[in-house]
């Protein structure tokens, strides 16, 4: 039995490992893109010198090289993000009543709006619905 406002759960905000698509993987992708842009720039530079290519191609390759180089200079994303290490959320009972069993224990991964932690059922008032047969109703 719990009262309204009793503490039910404290969710620990321990961050999980970063996904492979973020941070280091993103930096590696930027480095590969920069390498490709550098090769294309060198090729365009050689073609412009021999007058086999237009200068706008050279300008495009030069801009792509600059952009790719800038992407590589961005600092790697820190993990965990500082905003995720804030205070732990506390779940309190909104009503007085009986609590069901805990459906999530310590060290379980919970997701907002998907994981049910427990349920609280009000005990006051209690409503009972039943359907007696037609012959038993006058006796009740």
N, C-alpha and C positions, 0 to 999 in steps of 0.2 A: 504494500500500500504506500502511496506517495501523496504528498500534499502539493498544491499548486506552487510552482517555483522551486521545488526540490531539484537538486543537480542529478541528472541522469548519466550524461556522458561528457567526457573531455576529449576532443579530437586533437591529436598531436600533429602538428604541421611539419613532419619530417619530409623534406623533399625527396623525390625519387631521382634516380639517375637520369641524366639528360638523354633525350632520344638521339639516335644516330644522325638524324637529319638536321640537328641543330649544332651550334657551337663549332666543334672541330671539323665536322663533315662539311659545314658551310664554308669554313676557311679553306679546306682542301679544294673544294669546288672552285672557289675564287682564284686560288693559285693556278689551277689547271686552265681556267679561262684566261688568266693573265699570260700564261705561257703561249697559248694559242694566239692571243692578240699580238704578242711580241713577234711570233713567226710571221703572221700575216702582215704586220707593219714592215718587217725587214723585206719581205717579198714585194710589197707595194713601193717601198723606197727604191729598190733596185729597178723596178719597172718604170718609175717616173724618171729616174736618171737616164735610162736608155730611150725615153720617149715612147714607150710601148703601152703606157697606161695614162689615164687622165689624172689630173691633180686632185679632183674631188674624191677619188678612191683612196688616194694617199691621205687626204684630210680625215676621211672616215676611219681609216685604219689607225691613224695617230690618236684620234679621240677615243677609240675603243681601247687602245693600249693604256691611255691615261686613266680611263674609268676602271679598267681591270686592275691596274696597279693600286688605285685608291681603295678598291674593295679588299685587296689583300692587306692594306695597312690598318683596316678597322680592327680594334681590339677584339679578341675572342670574347664571346658572351660568358659572363660569370655564372657559375652554378653553385649553389642555388641563387636565384634572383633575390636581392635583399628584401623585396616586398613579401616574399613567401615565408619569411622567418618571423612574422608578426606573432602576436599573442594567439594562443590556442583557443578555438571557439568552444564555448561551453553550452551544452544542451540541457535545458531545464524543462520540467514538466509544465505544460500549459494549463492542465486541470488536475484536480484531485481525483484519485482513483486507483485502480489496480494495474500494475505494470506486467506485461507479458515477459517472456524470457528474452534475454539479449540475443539478437540475431547476428551481432558482430562482436567479436572479442578483441582483446589487445593484439596488435600487430596485423590486423586485417586491413586491407585497402578499402576505403569507402569513397564513394563518388557522390557529389552533390546531386540531389534530385533523382538518384537511382538506387542507393543503398538504404534499405529499411533497417533502422537500428533496433527499435522496439515499438510497442504500441501501448497506449494508456487508455483504459476503459473506465468511464465514470461509473461509480457505484451508488451515487445518490443524485437523483432518483433512479430506480431500476424499473424498467418497463419490461413486461412479459407478454408475449403474444402466444396464444394457443387457439386451436380450432377444435372445440369439442363436437361430438356428433349431435345430431338433432334430438336424440332421446335423452342424453345426459345433461343438456342445457337447463331444463326446468329444475333438476336436482341441485345444480350449482347455485 
